[in-house]
Amino acid sequence: MHLVTIQNKIYEINGIKVMLDFDLAELYEVETRVLNQAIKRNIDSFPEDFMFRLTKEEWERLSSQSVITSSSSQIVMMDLPKNRTGKYLPYAFTEHGVTMLASILRSPKARKMNIAIVRAFVALRKTLLNIENLTSHIQELETKYDKQFEDIFEAIQFLITDTNSSDAKPERVKIGYKK
């Protein structure tokens, strides 16, 4: 499975990167119902910082979002199931929750998929770190060059005012041969 495909299934909810139960079920090639049953049998392995159920507001906000893909500039509507309501709202898994799924789903497919998903989270984290580093570097450059441009602007202003003041001087008496 391509890293980008998995990364497109990672959403941000309240500042936390998560994957939803139906996306994980699709990746693991099991039904969502089967995945959720396995989780319920091992609920002690999933504290709130590993897994939580979305609220109705979070689900509505997420299902109404549109995403601009990084590989192209077209807007893509997320392919989220619309029939999830009430007590059937999806579970959201943090990176640690997805890792914990490996101990519950023991098939070779699940292990391989878990490795790919963890790599996707790590790659996403590296990308975000690079963006933060670039942002701070750009701010440093702006600060440095803003001061230099300020100095240049002051010099230009001085030259303009100096030229204007030289225009205001009285005309000198010409010296030399007169006819």
C-alpha positions as CSV (number, residue, x, y, z in Angstrom):
1,M,0.0,0.0,0.0
2,H,1.4,3.4,-0.9
3,L,2.4,5.7,1.9
4,V,0.3,8.6,0.4
5,T,-2.8,6.4,0.4
6,I,-2.4,5.8,4.1
7,Q,-1.5,9.4,4.8
8,N,-4.8,10.5,3.1
9,K,-6.6,8.4,5.7
10,I,-5.0,10.3,8.6
11,Y,-7.2,13.1,9.8
12,E,-6.7,15.8,12.4
13,I,-9.3,16.1,15.1
14,N,-8.9,18.7,17.8
15,G,-5.2,18.9,17.0
16,I,-4.6,15.1,17.2
17,K,-3.7,13.0,14.2
18,V,-6.0,10.0,14.0
19,M,-7.3,7.2,11.8
20,L,-10.9,6.1,11.8
21,D,-12.2,2.6,12.4
22,F,-13.7,2.1,8.9
23,D,-10.5,3.2,7.2
24,L,-8.4,0.8,9.4
25,A,-10.9,-2.0,8.7
26,E,-10.5,-1.3,4.9
27,L,-6.7,-1.4,5.2
28,Y,-6.7,-4.6,7.3
29,E,-9.2,-6.1,4.9
30,V,-11.8,-6.9,7.6
31,E,-15.3,-5.6,8.2
32,T,-15.6,-2.5,10.5
33,R,-17.9,-4.6,12.7
34,V,-15.3,-7.3,13.1
35,L,-12.6,-4.7,13.9
36,N,-14.8,-3.0,16.5
37,Q,-15.7,-6.4,18.1
38,A,-12.1,-7.2,18.5
39,I,-11.5,-3.9,20.1
40,K,-14.4,-4.3,22.5
41,R,-13.1,-7.7,23.6
42,N,-9.7,-6.0,24.4
43,I,-11.0,-2.6,25.5
44,D,-8.4,-2.4,28.4
45,S,-5.7,-2.1,25.7
46,F,-7.2,1.2,24.4
47,P,-7.2,4.1,26.9
48,E,-8.6,7.4,25.8
49,D,-5.3,8.7,24.5
50,F,-5.1,5.7,22.2
51,M,-8.7,5.6,21.0
52,F,-11.9,7.6,21.4
53,R,-15.3,7.8,19.8
54,L,-16.0,10.9,17.8
55,T,-18.7,13.2,19.0
56,K,-21.6,14.1,16.6
57,E,-20.2,17.6,16.1
58,E,-16.7,16.2,15.3
59,W,-18.1,13.7,12.9
60,E,-20.3,16.3,11.1
61,R,-17.3,18.6,10.8
62,L,-15.1,15.9,9.5
63,S,-17.6,14.5,7.0
64,S,-18.3,17.9,5.6
65,Q,-14.6,18.8,5.0
66,S,-13.0,18.9,1.6
67,V,-9.4,18.2,1.2
68,I,-6.8,19.5,-1.4
69,T,-4.6,16.7,-2.2
70,S,-0.8,17.4,-2.2
71,S,-0.2,15.5,-5.4
72,S,-2.6,17.7,-7.4
73,S,-4.4,20.9,-7.0
74,Q,-7.9,19.5,-7.3
75,I,-10.4,19.4,-4.4
76,V,-11.5,16.0,-3.3
77,M,-14.5,15.3,-1.1
78,M,-13.6,12.8,1.6
79,D,-15.2,9.4,1.0
80,L,-16.7,9.0,4.5
81,P,-19.8,6.9,5.2
82,K,-22.8,9.1,5.8
83,N,-24.9,6.5,7.7
84,R,-22.8,6.7,11.0
85,T,-25.1,8.4,13.6
86,G,-25.9,8.2,17.2
87,K,-24.2,5.3,19.0
88,Y,-22.5,4.2,15.8
89,L,-20.2,7.1,15.5
90,P,-16.7,6.0,14.4
91,Y,-13.8,5.3,16.7
92,A,-10.7,7.4,16.2
93,F,-7.3,5.9,16.8
94,T,-4.1,7.8,17.6
95,E,-0.8,6.5,16.4
96,H,-0.4,4.6,19.6
97,G,-3.9,3.1,19.2
98,V,-3.1,1.9,15.7
99,T,0.1,0.3,17.1
100,M,-2.0,-1.4,19.8
101,L,-4.2,-2.9,17.1
102,A,-1.2,-5.1,16.1
103,S,-1.5,-7.0,19.4
104,I,-5.2,-7.6,18.8
105,L,-5.2,-8.4,15.0
106,R,-2.6,-11.0,14.6
107,S,-2.8,-11.9,11.0
108,P,0.2,-11.4,8.7
109,K,-1.8,-8.8,6.7
110,A,-2.5,-6.9,9.9
111,R,1.2,-6.9,10.9
112,K,2.3,-5.6,7.5
113,M,-0.4,-3.0,7.4
114,N,0.6,-1.8,11.0
115,I,4.1,-1.3,9.9
116,A,3.0,0.7,6.9
117,I,0.6,2.8,9.0
118,V,3.3,3.6,11.6
119,R,5.7,4.6,8.8
120,A,3.0,6.9,7.4
121,F,2.6,8.6,10.8
122,V,6.3,9.0,11.1
123,A,6.6,10.4,7.6
124,L,3.8,12.9,8.4
125,R,5.5,13.9,11.6
126,K,8.8,14.5,9.8
127,T,7.0,16.6,7.2
128,L,5.4,18.7,9.9
129,L,8.7,19.2,11.6
130,N,10.3,20.3,8.3
131,I,7.5,22.8,7.8
132,E,8.0,24.2,11.3
133,N,11.8,24.4,10.6
134,L,11.2,26.2,7.3
135,T,8.7,28.6,8.9
136,S,11.2,29.6,11.6
137,H,14.0,29.9,9.1
138,I,11.8,32.2,6.9
139,Q,11.0,34.3,9.9
140,E,14.7,34.7,10.8
141,L,15.4,35.7,7.2
142,E,12.6,38.2,7.2
143,T,13.9,39.8,10.4
144,K,17.4,39.9,9.1
145,Y,16.5,41.4,5.7
146,D,13.8,43.7,6.9
147,K,16.5,45.5,8.9
148,Q,18.7,45.8,5.8
149,F,15.8,47.0,3.7
150,E,15.0,49.5,6.3
151,D,18.5,50.9,6.2
152,I,18.4,51.1,2.4
153,F,15.0,52.8,2.5
154,E,16.4,55.4,5.0
155,A,19.4,56.0,2.7
156,I,17.1,56.6,-0.3
157,Q,15.0,58.9,1.8
158,F,18.1,60.8,2.8
159,L,19.3,61.1,-0.8
160,I,15.8,62.3,-1.9
161,T,15.6,64.9,0.9
162,D,19.3,66.0,0.1
163,T,18.4,66.4,-3.6
164,N,15.3,68.5,-2.7
165,S,17.3,70.7,-0.3
166,S,20.0,71.3,-3.0
167,D,17.2,72.5,-5.4
168,A,16.2,75.1,-2.8
169,K,19.7,76.8,-2.7
170,P,20.0,80.3,-4.3
171,E,21.5,80.6,-7.7
172,R,25.2,81.4,-7.6
173,V,26.8,84.2,-9.5
174,K,28.5,82.9,-12.6
175,I,32.2,83.6,-13.0
176,G,34.4,83.7,-16.0
177,Y,34.4,85.5,-19.4
178,K,31.3,87.6,-20.0
179,K,30.3,89.1,-23.4
